[in-house]
Structures are given as C-alpha cells and as structure tokens.
C-alpha cells in the first residue's frame, strides 16, 4: 500500500513531467491582496485521475476557464482515454473536476455488463442514486427496468446503464455544459471499452451531449443517429414518462424500434 506522502511526492513528479505545474488552488481573497490576481473563475480545480502508466493516482486539472487551461483539459482527457475499466472507476470515485463534487454523496459510475451490446445513457444521478451510487434506482429506475424486461433485457445482462454526468446536480437540475464537458471523457472511455452495438439516449440532455445537437425529443425519435460510428436511438427519459403518461405509448414504439434495430445489427455481423 502506497502511503499518502509517497503519493503526493510522486504526483508532483508526474505533473512536472507532463508540464502541468504549478496547479493553482482557489483561495479566498484577503483585504491586502493585489487586485492583479486572476479572478476565481480563471482558477482550476484538482481532479484525481489514474494514469495507466503509474500505479498511484495523479492530480490533474479540468477546464473551468476556457482561456488558460484548454491544453491541460486535453491532456487530462487523453489520460482518461488510456485507462482500463478499474482505473476508470477509481478515477471517477476520486474526481473533483467540477463543482458537483462538493455536493455529492457518492459518484455514480454506472451499472451492468461491461461487455454489453446495449448502452443506455441518462442525464445524471438523482437523490436516491446519489445515496446508493447506482443509476436509476428510484421510481424512474423501476420503470426503466420494466422497459428493459419488455424487450428481454435486464440491467445485469447484456446492458450497461450510465449517465452524462457521474455526480448529482443539486436539486436534480440539468447538468450545465461545463459539468457535462468535465465528465465527457469518462463516458467516452466507457463507450470505447464497452463497445456497444447500440446506444439508447434517455432524454434531451443525453441526446444533446451524445449527438451534439440541440433539438426536441419528438424531432429526434423514430430514426437512427450516430455517435462515433455507433447507432443511437433517442427516447424519453423514464422520469418524464412518470409525469407524462401519454408519452408511454411513444416510448414503447421507441423500444420496439431499438429491438428491431439490434436484431438487424446482429444479423448483419
């Protein structure tokens, strides 16, 4: 077991090797502080990511100000995209890349089969997910489980369930663009490792981030989209279906479309 002191020393060495020092910490302004100091919005916060070439975790940074840290964010993303499954989980658990880390109880990595053909992607954890560390565990989760069972799936077999962000936004609000951007490398790496045949985007936030398009669910339903060469089907988020019962029939159409699409994908192999 590597001691915390040893980790800190090695972390500093790695950051120096990568050209990522110094790492600035946000601190409160004092009365005699020079007005020339950069504002808090230009500071960066630490994010723990595991580099595959090292056993211990290293401290990295994520964009909070696009001006000064774009290169650092790209290096962070490149490191995440080289992680294996266990390293990725460890990195998510220790992530402090955006403001959501300050209010979360637990990170929510995802659940299911890491070799699944199906990948379902939602928006972000809610209160119950935040408490348990698993996606879709409340009433919306029960509905999703029923939707999966209706087409012969369950969350423990041939399907993986994840979210755009791994931490709960306070008040269950929609994740901001910068929060989604900080989490994007994690989902990107999950997709690379899982290699799903089909992605189902649950709700507008998932669709917008996966497809890089801002459009209504109604306009995106009923046709195939692409995310880096992987077919994507868009449907309503289960939480929306709980509030809007008339949309359940449309969601059933989407599930049938997804099932027939998967059958065609497997037949073409």
C-alpha positions as CSV (number, residue, x, y, z in Angstrom):
1,X,0.0,0.0,0.0
2,X,1.5,3.3,-1.1
3,X,1.5,6.0,1.7
4,X,-0.3,9.3,1.1
5,X,3.1,11.2,1.4
6,X,4.6,8.9,-1.2
7,X,1.6,9.5,-3.5
8,X,1.9,13.3,-3.1
9,X,5.6,13.3,-3.9
10,X,5.1,11.0,-7.0
11,X,2.0,13.0,-8.1
12,X,4.1,16.2,-8.1
13,X,6.8,14.4,-10.1
14,X,4.3,13.2,-12.7
15,X,2.7,16.6,-13.0
16,X,6.1,18.2,-13.6
17,X,7.0,15.6,-16.2
18,X,3.7,16.3,-18.0
19,X,4.3,20.1,-17.9
20,X,1.2,20.6,-15.8
21,X,2.7,22.5,-12.8
22,X,2.0,24.7,-11.0
23,X,-1.5,23.6,-10.1
24,X,-3.2,26.7,-8.7
25,X,-5.7,26.4,-5.8
26,X,-8.7,28.7,-5.4
27,X,-8.4,30.6,-2.2
28,X,-10.4,33.4,-0.6
29,X,-9.3,37.0,-1.4
30,X,-7.7,38.9,1.5
31,X,-8.0,42.6,2.1
32,X,-4.4,43.4,1.2
33,X,-4.3,41.1,-1.8
34,X,-3.2,42.6,-5.1
35,X,-6.0,43.4,-7.5
36,X,-3.9,42.0,-10.3
37,X,-4.6,38.5,-9.1
38,X,-6.7,36.4,-11.5
39,X,-10.4,36.0,-10.6
40,X,-11.6,32.7,-9.2
41,X,-13.3,31.9,-12.5
42,X,-9.8,31.7,-14.0
43,X,-8.5,29.2,-11.5
44,X,-8.6,25.4,-12.0
45,X,-9.5,22.7,-9.5
46,X,-7.9,19.4,-9.0
47,X,-9.3,16.2,-10.4
48,X,-7.9,12.8,-9.4
49,X,-7.3,10.6,-12.5
50,X,-5.4,7.4,-12.7
51,X,-2.7,7.3,-15.3
52,X,-2.3,3.8,-16.8
53,X,1.5,4.1,-16.7
54,X,1.6,4.6,-13.0
55,X,0.2,2.6,-10.1
56,X,-0.8,5.6,-7.9
57,X,-3.3,8.3,-8.7
58,X,-2.1,11.6,-10.1
59,X,-3.8,15.0,-9.7
60,X,-4.9,16.6,-12.9
61,X,-7.0,19.6,-13.8
62,X,-10.2,20.2,-15.7
63,X,-11.4,23.3,-17.6
64,X,-13.2,25.9,-15.5
65,X,-11.9,28.8,-17.6
66,X,-11.6,28.0,-21.3
67,X,-8.9,30.7,-21.7
68,X,-5.9,29.3,-19.8
69,X,-6.5,25.6,-19.4
70,X,-7.6,24.2,-22.7
71,X,-4.3,22.3,-23.2
72,X,-4.4,20.9,-19.6
73,X,-8.0,19.7,-20.2
74,X,-6.9,17.9,-23.4
75,X,-4.1,16.2,-21.6
76,X,-6.5,15.2,-18.8
77,X,-8.8,13.7,-21.5
78,X,-6.0,11.9,-23.2
79,X,-5.0,10.3,-19.9
80,X,-8.6,9.2,-19.1
81,X,-8.9,7.7,-22.6
82,X,-6.0,5.4,-21.9
83,X,-7.4,3.9,-18.7
84,X,-8.7,0.4,-18.2
85,X,-12.0,-0.3,-16.6
86,X,-10.7,-0.5,-13.0
87,X,-8.6,2.6,-13.4
88,X,-11.6,4.5,-14.8
89,X,-13.8,3.5,-11.9
90,X,-11.2,4.6,-9.4
91,X,-10.7,7.9,-11.2
92,X,-14.5,8.6,-11.2
93,X,-14.7,7.9,-7.5
94,X,-12.0,10.5,-6.7
95,X,-12.9,13.1,-9.3
96,X,-13.1,16.7,-8.2
97,X,-13.0,18.2,-11.7
98,X,-16.1,20.4,-11.4
99,X,-18.4,21.9,-8.7
100,X,-20.6,18.9,-8.5
101,X,-18.0,17.1,-6.3
102,X,-18.7,19.5,-3.4
103,X,-22.4,18.4,-3.0
104,X,-22.4,14.8,-4.0
105,X,-22.6,11.9,-1.5
106,X,-21.3,9.2,-4.0
107,X,-20.3,9.1,-7.6
108,X,-22.4,7.0,-9.9
109,X,-20.1,5.2,-12.4
110,X,-22.8,3.1,-14.0
111,X,-24.1,-0.4,-13.7
112,X,-24.4,-3.6,-15.8
113,X,-22.4,-5.7,-18.1
114,X,-19.2,-4.1,-19.3
115,X,-19.3,-6.2,-22.4
116,X,-22.9,-5.3,-23.2
117,X,-24.4,-4.9,-26.7
118,X,-26.8,-2.3,-25.3
119,X,-25.8,1.0,-23.6
120,X,-28.5,3.2,-22.1
121,X,-27.4,6.7,-21.2
122,X,-29.4,9.1,-19.0
123,X,-28.8,12.6,-17.7
124,X,-27.4,12.4,-14.2
125,X,-28.0,10.9,-10.7
126,X,-30.9,11.9,-8.6
127,X,-31.1,11.8,-4.8
128,X,-31.5,8.1,-4.4
129,X,-28.8,7.4,-7.0
130,X,-26.5,9.8,-5.2
131,X,-27.1,7.9,-1.9
132,X,-26.6,4.4,-3.3
133,X,-24.1,5.0,-6.0
134,X,-26.1,3.3,-8.7
135,X,-28.1,4.8,-11.6
136,X,-31.8,4.6,-12.0
137,X,-32.8,3.1,-8.6
138,X,-35.9,5.2,-7.8
139,X,-39.3,5.1,-9.4
140,X,-37.8,6.1,-12.8
141,X,-35.4,3.2,-12.3
142,X,-38.2,0.7,-11.7
143,X,-39.9,2.0,-14.9
144,X,-36.6,1.6,-16.8
145,X,-36.2,-2.0,-15.5
146,X,-39.8,-2.7,-16.8
147,X,-38.9,-1.2,-20.2
148,X,-35.8,-3.4,-20.4
149,X,-37.7,-6.5,-19.4
150,X,-40.3,-5.8,-22.1
151,X,-37.7,-6.4,-24.7
152,X,-35.9,-9.2,-23.0
153,X,-33.2,-7.3,-21.1
154,X,-32.2,-6.5,-17.6
155,X,-29.5,-4.3,-16.1
156,X,-27.4,-7.3,-15.1
157,X,-27.2,-9.0,-18.5
158,X,-26.1,-7.6,-21.9
159,X,-26.9,-4.0,-21.0
160,X,-25.0,-1.2,-19.3
161,X,-26.6,1.9,-17.8
162,X,-24.7,5.2,-17.4
163,X,-25.3,8.9,-17.3
164,X,-23.9,12.1,-18.9
165,X,-22.5,13.2,-15.5
166,X,-21.4,11.0,-12.7
167,X,-22.4,13.2,-9.8
168,X,-25.8,14.5,-8.8
169,X,-26.6,18.2,-9.8
170,X,-28.1,19.9,-6.7
171,X,-31.9,19.9,-6.8
172,X,-31.8,17.4,-9.6
173,X,-31.3,20.3,-12.1
174,X,-30.0,19.7,-15.6
175,X,-26.2,19.5,-15.7
176,X,-24.5,22.6,-17.0
177,X,-22.5,22.5,-20.2
178,X,-19.1,22.8,-18.3
179,X,-20.2,20.0,-15.9
180,X,-21.1,17.7,-18.8
181,X,-17.8,18.6,-20.5
182,X,-15.7,17.7,-17.5
183,X,-17.5,14.3,-17.3
184,X,-17.3,13.7,-21.1
185,X,-14.0,11.8,-21.1
186,X,-15.4,9.3,-18.6
187,X,-18.4,8.4,-20.7
188,X,-16.3,8.4,-23.9
189,X,-13.9,5.9,-22.3
190,X,-16.8,3.8,-21.1
191,X,-18.1,3.6,-24.6
192,X,-14.7,2.7,-26.0
193,X,-14.3,-0.1,-23.5
194,X,-17.9,-1.5,-23.7
195,X,-18.1,-1.3,-27.5
196,X,-21.9,-1.4,-27.5
197,X,-23.7,-2.2,-30.7
198,X,-26.5,0.3,-29.9
199,X,-26.8,3.3,-27.6
200,X,-30.2,4.4,-26.3
201,X,-30.3,8.1,-25.2
202,X,-32.8,8.6,-22.4
203,X,-34.0,12.2,-22.6
204,X,-32.9,15.5,-24.1
205,X,-29.8,16.0,-22.1
206,X,-28.4,12.6,-23.1
207,X,-29.3,13.2,-26.7
208,X,-27.8,16.6,-26.9
209,X,-24.5,15.6,-25.4
210,X,-24.2,12.3,-27.4
211,X,-25.3,13.8,-30.7
212,X,-24.0,17.4,-30.2
213,X,-27.4,18.7,-31.3
214,X,-30.0,20.8,-29.5
215,X,-33.4,19.5,-30.7
216,X,-36.6,18.2,-29.2
217,X,-37.0,14.6,-28.4
218,X,-40.0,14.5,-30.7
219,X,-37.9,15.6,-33.7
220,X,-35.1,13.0,-32.9
221,X,-37.3,10.0,-32.2
222,X,-38.0,7.3,-34.8
223,X,-34.7,7.4,-36.7
224,X,-31.2,6.2,-36.3
225,X,-28.4,8.7,-35.3
226,X,-24.7,8.1,-34.9
227,X,-22.2,8.6,-32.1
228,X,-18.7,8.0,-33.4
229,X,-20.0,5.2,-35.7
230,X,-22.3,3.6,-33.1
231,X,-26.1,3.8,-33.9
232,X,-28.1,5.9,-31.4
233,X,-31.8,5.8,-30.7
234,X,-33.4,8.6,-28.8
235,X,-36.4,8.2,-26.5
236,X,-38.0,9.8,-23.4
237,X,-36.4,9.8,-20.0
238,X,-38.2,7.5,-17.6
239,X,-38.8,10.4,-15.2
240,X,-40.6,12.2,-17.9
241,X,-42.8,9.2,-18.6
242,X,-43.8,9.1,-15.0
243,X,-45.1,12.7,-15.3
244,X,-46.5,12.3,-18.8
245,X,-48.3,9.1,-19.1
246,X,-49.5,9.7,-22.7
247,X,-45.8,9.5,-23.8
248,X,-45.5,5.9,-22.7
249,X,-47.0,4.6,-26.0
250,X,-44.4,6.6,-27.9
251,X,-41.6,5.2,-25.7
252,X,-42.9,1.7,-26.4
253,X,-42.6,2.4,-30.1
254,X,-39.0,3.5,-29.5
255,X,-38.3,0.3,-27.6
256,X,-39.7,-1.8,-30.5
257,X,-37.6,0.3,-32.9
258,X,-34.5,-0.3,-30.8
259,X,-35.2,-4.1,-30.6
260,X,-35.6,-4.4,-34.4
261,X,-32.5,-2.3,-34.9
262,X,-30.5,-4.6,-32.7
263,X,-31.8,-7.7,-34.5
264,X,-30.7,-6.2,-37.8
265,X,-27.3,-5.2,-36.4
266,X,-26.7,-8.8,-35.2
267,X,-28.0,-10.3,-38.4
268,X,-25.5,-8.2,-40.4
269,X,-22.5,-9.4,-38.5
